[in-house]
Amino acid sequence: MWFLKKLCTSNARLEGKTVVITGASSGIGKETARDFYGRGARVILACINMEEANEAVKDIKSNPPFRIKKDEYQNGAGELAIYFLNLCSLKSVKDCAKNLLMKEAAIHILVNNAGVVAISYEKTEDGIETTFQTNHLGHFLLTLLLLPKMQSSSPGCRIVNISSIGHIFGDIDFDDINLEKSYGPLKSYFQSKLANILFTRELARRLNKANVHGINVYSLHPGVMPTKVTRHASSTIFPGGSYAYKFVLWVLPWAFKTVEEGAQTTIYCSIDEKTANETGLYYSDCNIVNPRRKVTNDEYAKNLWDVSCKLLNLEPEENFTKFLQTVSRQI
Ligand SMILES: NC(=O)c1ccc[n+]([C@@H]2O[C@H](COP(=O)([O-])OP(=O)(O)OC[C@H]3O[C@@H](n4cnc5c(N)ncnc54)[C@H](OP(=O)(O)O)[C@@H]3O)[C@@H](O)[C@H]2O)c1
C-alpha cells in the first residue's frame, strides 16, 4: 500500500536551526533526529535513558537516512546534544526546560514525541496517572516553558505533537482524569493521544488570539510500525501481546511502515514548506486529515486546557502573555 508510505520530499536545510526532540533515543524520535542532523540542524535529544541516548548519537553520526549518501551526509551534518528529561517527573521537566533556556541561544522546532503505551496502572511522583503525564501533561508543561524562547526565535518556529490514530477510541474522562475508577492500559493511551490533538488545537487558538505569530502547532498520526513502544503489551493486554503485534507487522508488511517511513509525517510537519502557513491541524501520511469530530469541539479542548492547568497548579488565565509569565515563574 504505497499510499500509506508517503515521504516528506522537502529539501529544506536547517543550518542555524535548533530542534528539541523528546524520546529521541529510539524509534520515530531517533529517525527524526537523524533526518534533521543530516539537514544541518543542531538537534537536541531530550531523553530519559542517557546510555541509550549516547548510543543513538553514535548511530546517527555513522548512518545517514536513506535519502542521503554517506559523504553528503557527513559534509552537511549539524550537531547533536543530549539533555536529560523524565516526563514522569514535573521537576525533571522544569529542570530540562531551565537547562535549555539557559544554554541554548534559540529553539526553532519542538517535537513532542516521547510516549508510553499500554503500561500497567501507576501514578507518577506528582500523583498523576503515568500515561497521561508522559504522553500529555509533561509535554504540555515543557511546551509552555519553552514558548518564550521560541517566541524570541520566531518566525518560522514549529511545535509538533505526535498523537495516534488510536485517539478515535479515546475520551477525556474529566471526572476521573487519573482513571482511578476505570483504568485500562489502552484506555489511558487513547485518552492521552486524544489530549495531544486537543492541546494542538487549543494552543494554536490561544497563540492566534494573543497575536503571537510565527509559531505553528501540528499534531499527527505517524503510521504503525515496529518500535519498542509496544513492549508492555505482553504483561498488560494479553500474554505474548507485543510479539503478536510484531507478528502481524511481519505477515502484513505492505500495510505497515518501517521506522524511517514512520518519521516522515513528523519531518513533514516540522520543516516542509507546504505546511509553513498551517496551524492547529492533524496530519497522517504527510497530509491533513480530519480527526474524530469530537476533537473539533472548542469547548472540549478548552476543558482539557483548564484541567491540565489545574493539575499543574496554574490559573488558566485568558491573557496568554500573562499566563506564560506565570508559568515561567515555576522554574
Ligand atoms: N510505533 C507506532 O506504531 C506508533 C503508532 C502511533 C503513535 N506512535 C507514537 O509515536 C511516538 C514515538 O513512539 P515510538 O513508536 O518511536 O516508540 P519508542 O521507540 O518506544 O519511543 C518512545 C520514546 O519515549 C521515551 N520515553 C518513555 N517514557 C519517557 C519519559 N518518562 N520521559 C522521557 N522519555 C520517555 C522512550 O524512552 P525509553 O524507551 O528509554 O523508556 C523512547 O525513547 C509515541 O508518542 C507513540 O505514542 C507510535
The ligand as an SDF file (V2000), in Angstrom:
LIG
                    3D

 48 52  0  0  0  0  0  0  0  0999 V2000
    5.1200    2.8170   16.7940 N   0  0  0  0  0  0  0  0  0  0  0  0
    3.8690    3.0100   16.4140 C   0  0  0  0  0  0  0  0  0  0  0  0
    3.2770    2.1790   15.7100 O   0  0  0  0  0  0  0  0  0  0  0  0
    3.1390    4.2830   16.8170 C   0  0  0  0  0  0  0  0  0  0  0  0
    1.8310    4.4670   16.3470 C   0  0  0  0  0  0  0  0  0  0  0  0
    1.1550    5.6280   16.7100 C   0  0  0  0  0  0  0  0  0  0  0  0
    1.7780    6.5760   17.5180 C   0  0  0  0  0  0  0  0  0  0  0  0
    3.0500    6.3560   17.9810 N   0  0  0  0  0  0  0  0  0  0  0  0
    3.6570    7.3860   18.8410 C   0  0  0  0  0  0  0  0  0  0  0  0
    4.9530    7.6820   18.3940 O   0  0  0  0  0  0  0  0  0  0  0  0
    5.7290    8.2030   19.4910 C   0  0  0  0  0  0  0  0  0  0  0  0
    7.1140    7.5740   19.4800 C   0  0  0  0  0  0  0  0  0  0  0  0
    6.9990    6.1940   19.7750 O   0  0  0  0  0  0  0  0  0  0  0  0
    7.8770    5.0560   19.0730 P   0  0  0  0  0  0  0  0  0  0  0  0
    6.9170    4.1730   18.3550 O   0  0  0  0  0  0  0  0  0  0  0  0
    9.0050    5.6400   18.3570 O   0  0  0  0  0  0  0  0  0  0  0  0
    8.3550    4.2080   20.3460 O   0  0  0  0  0  0  0  0  0  0  0  0
    9.7180    4.2100   21.2140 P   0  0  0  0  0  0  0  0  0  0  0  0
   10.8590    3.7870   20.3830 O   0  0  0  0  0  0  0  0  0  0  0  0
    9.3950    3.4230   22.4320 O   0  0  0  0  0  0  0  0  0  0  0  0
    9.9020    5.7510   21.5630 O   0  0  0  0  0  0  0  0  0  0  0  0
    9.3310    6.3570   22.6870 C   0  0  0  0  0  0  0  0  0  0  0  0
   10.4230    7.0990   23.4080 C   0  0  0  0  0  0  0  0  0  0  0  0
    9.8390    7.8060   24.5420 O   0  0  0  0  0  0  0  0  0  0  0  0
   10.7400    7.6350   25.6350 C   0  0  0  0  0  0  0  0  0  0  0  0
   10.0630    7.8020   26.9350 N   0  0  0  0  0  0  0  0  0  0  0  0
    9.1960    6.9670   27.5320 C   0  0  0  0  0  0  0  0  0  0  0  0
    8.8750    7.4240   28.7600 N   0  0  0  0  0  0  0  0  0  0  0  0
    9.5500    8.5870   28.9290 C   0  0  0  0  0  0  0  0  0  0  0  0
    9.6430    9.5140   29.9860 C   0  0  0  0  0  0  0  0  0  0  0  0
    9.0030    9.3430   31.1490 N   0  0  0  0  0  0  0  0  0  0  0  0
   10.4320   10.6110   29.8300 N   0  0  0  0  0  0  0  0  0  0  0  0
   11.1200   10.8030   28.6710 C   0  0  0  0  0  0  0  0  0  0  0  0
   11.0920    9.9410   27.6440 N   0  0  0  0  0  0  0  0  0  0  0  0
   10.3180    8.8390   27.7690 C   0  0  0  0  0  0  0  0  0  0  0  0
   11.2620    6.2270   25.4730 C   0  0  0  0  0  0  0  0  0  0  0  0
   12.4440    6.0580   26.2580 O   0  0  0  0  0  0  0  0  0  0  0  0
   12.7310    4.5970   26.9640 P   0  0  0  0  0  0  0  0  0  0  0  0
   12.4570    3.5810   25.9180 O   0  0  0  0  0  0  0  0  0  0  0  0
   14.1580    4.6880   27.3930 O   0  0  0  0  0  0  0  0  0  0  0  0
   11.7610    4.4970   28.1050 O   0  0  0  0  0  0  0  0  0  0  0  0
   11.5080    6.1740   23.9740 C   0  0  0  0  0  0  0  0  0  0  0  0
   12.7780    6.6760   23.6350 O   0  0  0  0  0  0  0  0  0  0  0  0
    4.9250    7.9260   20.7520 C   0  0  0  0  0  0  0  0  0  0  0  0
    4.3250    9.1400   21.1800 O   0  0  0  0  0  0  0  0  0  0  0  0
    3.8510    6.9560   20.2910 C   0  0  0  0  0  0  0  0  0  0  0  0
    2.6510    7.0830   21.0280 O   0  0  0  0  0  0  0  0  0  0  0  0
    3.7480    5.2250   17.6450 C   0  0  0  0  0  0  0  0  0  0  0  0
  1  2  1  0
  2  3  2  0
  2  4  1  0
  4  5  1  0
  4 48  2  0
  5  6  2  0
  6  7  1  0
  7  8  2  0
  8  9  1  0
  8 48  1  0
  9 10  1  0
  9 46  1  0
 10 11  1  0
 11 12  1  0
 11 44  1  0
 12 13  1  0
 13 14  1  0
 14 15  2  0
 14 16  1  0
 14 17  1  0
 17 18  1  0
 18 19  2  0
 18 20  1  0
 18 21  1  0
 21 22  1  0
 22 23  1  0
 23 24  1  0
 23 42  1  0
 24 25  1  0
 25 26  1  0
 25 36  1  0
 26 27  1  0
 26 35  1  0
 27 28  2  0
 28 29  1  0
 29 30  1  0
 29 35  2  0
 30 31  1  0
 30 32  2  0
 32 33  1  0
 33 34  2  0
 34 35  1  0
 36 37  1  0
 36 42  1  0
 37 38  1  0
 38 39  2  0
 38 40  1  0
 38 41  1  0
 42 43  1  0
 44 45  1  0
 44 46  1  0
 46 47  1  0
M  CHG  2   8   1  16  -1
M  END
$$$$
